[in-house]
Structures are given as structure tokens and as C-alpha cells.
Amino acid sequence: MRPCSPLDFDPETMRQMGYRVVDLLVDYWQSLPTRPIGKRADRACLEALLNEPTPDQPQPFERVLQEFLQRVLPHIIKVDHPRYFAFVPAPNEYVGVLADFLSAGMNVFVGTWMVGAGATQVERVVIRWLCDWFGMPDTAGGLFVSGGSVANLVCLTAARAHYPDALTRGRVYYSDQTHSCVARAWRILGLREEQLCVLPADEHFQIPLDTLAGQIERDRAAGWLPFCVVANAGTTNTGAVDPLSALAELCEAEGLWLHADGAYGAAAILTEEGKARLQGIERLHSLAVDPHKWLYQPMMAGCAIVRDFEQLRTAFRILPPYLQDKERGAAGIDLCDYGVELSRNFRALKVWMSLKTHGIEAFRQAMEHNLHLARVAEQAIREIPHWQIVSPATLGVVAFRYAPPELSPQQVDALNRALVDKMIQDGFAMVSSTVLRGRVALRMCTLNPRATEADVQETIRRLHQLAVKSASAS
Ligand SMILES: Cc1ncc(COP(=O)(O)O)c(C=O)c1O
């Protein structure tokens, strides 16, 4: 018999450990709606609770598990909670969870065709499904990455590589509603601050087309090389989608690369509202989309999609001698040549298994429910005095604020910001704040398919109660 490594367990113990974790997860999922959202943890308290030297003595797995349950989990705000309406919720999906367990358990490597052919093909299949949803041509392709930030980075790397002078005199354009990961991507890619043209969004939180066209013309005249527009396909702030068809016309006429950050909103193409808002998405040069957001998958799962898949290879491929073996034998696709990672885990498995298990219709229904809940929230807010809708329900996001007439704009800002903290203290639900048109606004993102109308109504009722109390105290 093979000797056991000091890191192994006997098969029966392995099974018991696994069953224990599955039982625990199912109980967690069942109890989530009745649990509080979780608290903002105090750093000093957590350092005191958790800091310790590297363990030198073994401990029973059950004890370590209990330590996680008792000391760590209570200090994590539950982004998968049905009443977590803050930022971008991460509702999670059980088949995806099991797929992650499987792919970690078999440690599937999806960097090269030589080693990971089957997994690579599954990834290609899932990416093709997404491309079909977006009406992308046969030349389109892409790959899984950790999330939206890296998906945008990968796509924008292809854009930069397509224009040889981009680094020296290139200029890129996007609205001030664009996620900060886009500015960070350009920074990583070596563009200077003055090469980033950030246009103030219009009253619908969309990029202003005329201003953009005028700016491109002026920049060309001044010697810049306008080369890329980054559109939004669902902003984090308000769910706004830039006018993709009109942007495609402009970019085609001007010879610019049109990328869209659809990390949040692109998957809404499966719904009626999404289809209407995302018109023109089929004309993009590249698109970032995050199955760990609106396809409910466990983190980490983002996708970088490029209209001409080979442009990713042009941008990324380097062949060192220690990888030369991968070049021989059956010709396939080495996904390590199309992005930043060589060691790549099997992120596509969760989307593949999840879509196959539930079928696309279940996802469509869940998303329609999400969109409906945002409209329910908007309606409920409109019905209470002194609450203003700052941005109506758009792709599952509604932005609003409490603004009683007796308070100054500064007091209103402070009050709305404080409401986020008060809601966390309350523990029932969580919302987040942002700044829109220079003023603080609250936002709810109703992305969890397990959230109910009652959850939304009660969250707004509590917000109102807290707001009235705070206003009378200020
Ligand atoms: C519109 C948008 N783009 C990009 C990102 C960044 O995605 P990730 O957090 O997966 O890196 C987010 C995150 O919420 C987002 O909402």
C-alpha cells in the first residue's frame, strides 16, 4: 500500500469531513433569511480574536471548523443574504458552489490544452453561450477571469495592443459613472492621467454623445490619437446603460475600439428590460461580464469577451522554453495565451453545471424577479413623504434619498450617509450610499432571487423609521 502523506486522511474520515461541511452549508442556506445581515467588525477586536503564530500542533478538523463558525463567520457581512441590497449583492447558487468544490477537489488546470483540454472546451462552450446571448459573431471568444476588474483589464489590454501609438499619444473616453476598475486598468496599462478623458454624465447618468463626439474631434486636432471608448452596460451607481448603438456608430466612423463594462448589467440581456436597454451590445469590440454577479455564481467568475478572439492572443501570448511541450500534439486552445494567468482554475465549470442543471429559463425568471423588486422598491419609496427618487429602477438598481424640507442639503447628505450605518446596526437589511449629481443618495440593488416583496417593503419601512428618528434628532 502507498504510504500516507502527513497531509492525508483515511477515506472514511475524508467522507465525514465533507458531509459535515455540506450539512453545515445547507443549514446556513436555510437559516440565512432569519439571520441578521452581519456587523461591521472592529479591527482591534478581530486582531485580538484571531491573530496567532503559525500553528505547530495539529488540531481536530471539527475544532478548526468551530473556530471558523464562532470567531470568523459572525464578523462577515453576508453578501448572499436575501436582504443585502448594498453595493452589488452576491446571492450564490448551490450547483455553482458544488462545482467549485468539484473543481478544487480535482484541482483542474485550465491553462493549456495539453493538460486541460476537456476543461478548456467547456470554458469555450460557456463563452460561446454568452457570445450568442450578446449576438457576437463566430470570431468572438473570451475567457474566464477572477471578476469584473480583471475582465475589463484583459479587454482593454487587447484595445491598447490594437493601436501601436496608444501608449504615447492615445486618448480614451468614458463617463464619470464608470467603475473605478476601468481607470485602474488604464493605469496598469501605462496610460497617463491626461490620456483619460472622463466626461460628466448627462441627466440619465449616460455618457453625453454630442460632448463625446466634439471632444474626439478637438483631441484629434490637438494631436491626440483617440482610440477607445469605454461604455457602461449597467453602472454600479444606478444601473444606467450608455447608448450602445449610437456609440457603435460613432466609434465605427472614428475608428475607435468600443468596449463595454457589463460586469454588472450585461447578463440582463436575458430579460425584456435588459434587451431593450442593451441594444447595440452586439456591435462592441469587447465586453466584460460577471457571472458572479447576475448569474448568481460564487465568486470568482468574470468573463472577458472580445469580438475577435485572436486579438487577445496577439496582446498576451509569450512562449517560454519551459512551456514548449504544450505546442506539440493535438492542436487546441491554450487559454494561458489569451489572458494574464497561467495557472487557471476551472471557473467555467460552475456556470456550465449551473446553466445545465437549471436551464436558462430559471435564470431568466430569477432575473425578471430581481427587476420587479427594484420597481417595487421605487414605488414604495415614492409613496412616502420627503423621499426622492434620484434614479428610477434601472436594471435592478434604484437610487433615492430622504430630504425633509427643514434640513439643509448638507444635513440631508449627512443624514442619508448615517442611515447606512444605522441599517447595519439594525441588522435586518443593508443598503449602501453613493454620490449622484453631487449629493449623497442611497441605493438598493435587488439582485438576490430569494429576496421577497415583503423583504423590500420592510427594508424601506425601517429606513423611513430610522430617517424620521434621525431627522428629529438633528
Ligand atoms: C459595473 C462594474 N464594473 C466592474 C466591477 C468590478 O468587478 P469585480 O468586483 O468582480 O472585480 C463592478 C463591481 O461591482 C461593477 O459593478
The ligand as a Tripos MOL2 file, in Angstrom:
@<TRIPOS>MOLECULE
LIG
   16    16     1     0     0
SMALL
NO_CHARGES

@<TRIPOS>ATOM
      1 C1        -20.0680   47.8990  -13.2320 C.3       1 LIG1
      2 C2        -18.9810   47.1780  -12.5130 C.ar      1 LIG1
      3 N1        -17.7910   47.0180  -13.1140 N.ar      1 LIG1
      4 C3        -16.7600   46.3780  -12.5200 C.ar      1 LIG1
      5 C4        -16.8860   45.8930  -11.2490 C.ar      1 LIG1
      6 C5        -15.7220   45.1940  -10.5930 C.3       1 LIG1
      7 O1        -16.0000   43.8260  -10.5790 O.3       1 LIG1
      8 P1        -15.2180   42.8510   -9.5650 P.3       1 LIG1
      9 O2        -15.5870   43.3010   -8.2040 O.co2     1 LIG1
     10 O3        -15.7810   41.4990   -9.9160 O.co2     1 LIG1
     11 O4        -13.7790   42.9650   -9.8640 O.co2     1 LIG1
     12 C6        -18.0950   46.0600  -10.5670 C.ar      1 LIG1
     13 C7        -18.2520   45.5700   -9.1900 C.2       1 LIG1
     14 O5        -19.2520   45.7490   -8.5530 O.2       1 LIG1
     15 C8        -19.1750   46.7040  -11.2210 C.ar      1 LIG1
     16 O6        -20.3550   46.8770  -10.6160 O.3       1 LIG1
@<TRIPOS>BOND
     1     1     2 1
     2     2     3 ar
     3     2    15 ar
     4     3     4 ar
     5     4     5 ar
     6     5     6 1
     7     5    12 ar
     8     6     7 1
     9     7     8 1
    10     8     9 2
    11     8    10 1
    12     8    11 1
    13    12    13 1
    14    12    15 ar
    15    13    14 2
    16    15    16 1
@<TRIPOS>SUBSTRUCTURE
     1 LIG1         1 GROUP 0 **** ****
